Amino acid sequence: MTTRVYLTAARLVDEAPHQDDLPAERVFVNAADVPEFWVDTESPSVPEVGKAVGFSLTRSLDIGFTRIVGTVERRVSR
């Protein structure tokens, strides 16, 4: 089951994945008037709302970042 994790205070960083990172299947940035940032993951261990979380890309993509870090704003099962 996929979980969409909406993040606040999100950052895209180019550093080695951490051991406790969750896999990021998809990363979305909606830069509209009300910006949103979310990550889709297949991991069953997404932290509760308000907790810090780290994600790592599931494969190397030359796009300038390998990790996504932030605070869980909300979670939606898809």
PyMOL commands that set and color helices and strands:
alter all, ss='L'
color gray80, all
select strands_A, chain A and resi 3-13+22-24+26-30+36-41+52-57+67-77
alter strands_A, ss='S'
color yellow, strands_A
deselect
rebuild
show_as cartoon
